Amino acid sequence: MNMRVPQLRFEPADDLAALCKAGGDPLRLNVLRALANDSFGVLELAQIFAIGQSGMSHHLKVLAQAGLVATRREGNAIFYRRALAQGDQLGGTLHAALLDEVDGLPLPADVQLRIATVHQQRAATSQDFFARSAASFQAQQDLIAGLPQYRDSVLALLDALGIAPQVTALEIGPGDGSFLPDLARRFHQVIALDNSPAMLELARLRCQQAGLDNVELRLADALTDTCPAADCVVLNMVLHHFAAPAEALKHLAQRLAPGGHLIITELCSHNQSWARQACGDLWLGFEQDDLARWAVAAGLTSGESQYVGLRNGFQIQVRHFAKPDEHERPTSHSLSPVKQENR
């Protein structure tokens, strides 16, 4: 006589088994490695690992069910990034240990090349947008967050830092140069880098009209071209145009002199996908924890944060990160109390 034995379910053990199963495939481990400081869509990951979209979707589903990746919808696309381990939850210690081991894996050379290709494709999309839209860019940017909506917050943060005026400031992606007069009044020398000739010409006209004689404009890529170290680096609504923001922060940290300051103004994470077409955004804002984590990985420490809520529903984050002096060791600080404003 055959008897059907009910299948037993041990939920805690099942969760651990899902985590172990997700980590038991070499391709999935390499996907986690590629997502260490980046996020990719399923089509990008299929391109990077040279497999079909359906196959990649299956692997991502397994990783998501195990809580190893988090998803974020941007319009019709879904982007994947690594989920942070929760040490106080079941499997959190195993999750963290798995990611630590994964981070020690070298990515295969062909995978690294295909990641670089994806980044190049993103960068080309951004550069093409600015080449076509320089004249109307500021009006399009104002649809989301124009400089007047966050200028006071950035200046208050700069002034509170007490940076010596005789030092050099570097602005990455100055746009039409609207913020350059504010920097020129506070620093002995200001260098502005932009890889768009059209945008740099707008900044040149702004400097000419304002009579700024301590501002140097350079047509250059901040991540690849040589530029001098600066005591303060400023990025206003620029990071979401970088192909790989986490890698960009590492490069920018190298531009900072010891004891220097990095000021980032960015949108908080949002789901307004029209910003991609209207403003050329590669990323729809950033989670505050991601910026802090990337900065710490770049050897910086988190400073003051301010958040400005806009009437159109967007939220701006103004973040300060510092590069320790050579005799100091960078540490991972918890996020400082934030100042919330509504505009």
ChimeraX attribute file (.defattr): number of C-alpha atoms within 10 A of each C-alpha:
attribute: neighborCount
match mode: 1-to-1
recipient: residues
	/A:1	3
	/A:2	4
	/A:3	5
	/A:4	6
	/A:5	6
	/A:6	6
	/A:7	6
	/A:8	6
	/A:9	8
	/A:10	8
	/A:11	9
	/A:12	10
	/A:13	12
	/A:14	12
	/A:15	16
	/A:16	17
	/A:17	14
	/A:18	17
	/A:19	23
	/A:20	16
	/A:21	13
	/A:22	22
	/A:23	22
	/A:24	11
	/A:25	11
	/A:26	10
	/A:27	13
	/A:28	17
	/A:29	21
	/A:30	20
	/A:31	25
	/A:32	25
	/A:33	21
	/A:34	24
	/A:35	18
	/A:36	17
	/A:37	17
	/A:38	19
	/A:39	23
	/A:40	20
	/A:41	17
	/A:42	20
	/A:43	17
	/A:44	19
	/A:45	26
	/A:46	17
	/A:47	18
	/A:48	21
	/A:49	19
	/A:50	13
	/A:51	12
	/A:52	13
	/A:53	14
	/A:54	12
	/A:55	11
	/A:56	21
	/A:57	15
	/A:58	11
	/A:59	15
	/A:60	23
	/A:61	14
	/A:62	18
	/A:63	24
	/A:64	20
	/A:65	14
	/A:66	22
	/A:67	21
	/A:68	23
	/A:69	21
	/A:70	17
	/A:71	16
	/A:72	15
	/A:73	14
	/A:74	17
	/A:75	12
	/A:76	6
	/A:77	13
	/A:78	15
	/A:79	18
	/A:80	22
	/A:81	21
	/A:82	22
	/A:83	19
	/A:84	15
	/A:85	18
	/A:86	14
	/A:87	12
	/A:88	8
	/A:89	9
	/A:90	13
	/A:91	21
	/A:92	17
	/A:93	13
	/A:94	16
	/A:95	23
	/A:96	16
	/A:97	13
	/A:98	18
	/A:99	21
	/A:100	12
	/A:101	11
	/A:102	19
	/A:103	17
	/A:104	9
	/A:105	12
	/A:106	11
	/A:107	16
	/A:108	10
	/A:109	9
	/A:110	12
	/A:111	18
	/A:112	15
	/A:113	13
	/A:114	17
	/A:115	19
	/A:116	15
	/A:117	15
	/A:118	19
	/A:119	16
	/A:120	14
	/A:121	12
	/A:122	16
	/A:123	17
	/A:124	12
	/A:125	16
	/A:126	21
	/A:127	15
	/A:128	12
	/A:129	19
	/A:130	20
	/A:131	13
	/A:132	11
	/A:133	17
	/A:134	19
	/A:135	14
	/A:136	12
	/A:137	18
	/A:138	17
	/A:139	13
	/A:140	17
	/A:141	17
	/A:142	13
	/A:143	12
	/A:144	20
	/A:145	19
	/A:146	14
	/A:147	16
	/A:148	11
	/A:149	16
	/A:150	22
	/A:151	17
	/A:152	11
	/A:153	20
	/A:154	21
	/A:155	15
	/A:156	10
	/A:157	18
	/A:158	19
	/A:159	12
	/A:160	10
	/A:161	12
	/A:162	8
	/A:163	15
	/A:164	12
	/A:165	13
	/A:166	11
	/A:167	14
	/A:168	22
	/A:169	27
	/A:170	28
	/A:171	24
	/A:172	22
	/A:173	25
	/A:174	24
	/A:175	26
	/A:176	21
	/A:177	21
	/A:178	17
	/A:179	19
	/A:180	24
	/A:181	17
	/A:182	12
	/A:183	22
	/A:184	20
	/A:185	13
	/A:186	20
	/A:187	20
	/A:188	15
	/A:189	19
	/A:190	26
	/A:191	22
	/A:192	24
	/A:193	22
	/A:194	21
	/A:195	16
	/A:196	20
	/A:197	15
	/A:198	17
	/A:199	22
	/A:200	24
	/A:201	18
	/A:202	18
	/A:203	23
	/A:204	18
	/A:205	13
	/A:206	18
	/A:207	22
	/A:208	11
	/A:209	9
	/A:210	11
	/A:211	11
	/A:212	16
	/A:213	11
	/A:214	17
	/A:215	21
	/A:216	14
	/A:217	18
	/A:218	16
	/A:219	15
	/A:220	19
	/A:221	15
	/A:222	20
	/A:223	16
	/A:224	8
	/A:225	9
	/A:226	10
	/A:227	15
	/A:228	11
	/A:229	18
	/A:230	24
	/A:231	23
	/A:232	24
	/A:233	25
	/A:234	24
	/A:235	19
	/A:236	22
	/A:237	24
	/A:238	18
	/A:239	24
	/A:240	19
	/A:241	22
	/A:242	19
	/A:243	23
	/A:244	21
	/A:245	22
	/A:246	21
	/A:247	18
	/A:248	17
	/A:249	23
	/A:250	18
	/A:251	15
	/A:252	20
	/A:253	24
	/A:254	15
	/A:255	22
	/A:256	23
	/A:257	20
	/A:258	18
	/A:259	14
	/A:260	21
	/A:261	26
	/A:262	28
	/A:263	22
	/A:264	21
	/A:265	24
	/A:266	26
	/A:267	27
	/A:268	18
	/A:269	17
	/A:270	18
	/A:271	14
	/A:272	14
	/A:273	17
	/A:274	13
	/A:275	18
	/A:276	17
	/A:277	11
	/A:278	17
	/A:279	22
	/A:280	21
	/A:281	23
	/A:282	21
	/A:283	22
	/A:284	22
	/A:285	22
	/A:286	18
	/A:287	14
	/A:288	16
	/A:289	11
	/A:290	15
	/A:291	19
	/A:292	22
	/A:293	17
	/A:294	20
	/A:295	26
	/A:296	21
	/A:297	18
	/A:298	20
	/A:299	19
	/A:300	29
	/A:301	24
	/A:302	23
	/A:303	19
	/A:304	17
	/A:305	22
	/A:306	20
	/A:307	21
	/A:308	20
	/A:309	18
	/A:310	16
	/A:311	10
	/A:312	10
	/A:313	10
	/A:314	17
	/A:315	22
	/A:316	25
	/A:317	27
	/A:318	25
	/A:319	23
	/A:320	24
	/A:321	23
	/A:322	24
	/A:323	26
	/A:324	19
	/A:325	12
	/A:326	10
	/A:327	7
	/A:328	10
	/A:329	11
	/A:330	18
	/A:331	13
	/A:332	14
	/A:333	13
	/A:334	11
	/A:335	14
	/A:336	11
	/A:337	10
	/A:338	14
	/A:339	13
	/A:340	13
	/A:341	13
	/A:342	11
	/A:343	11
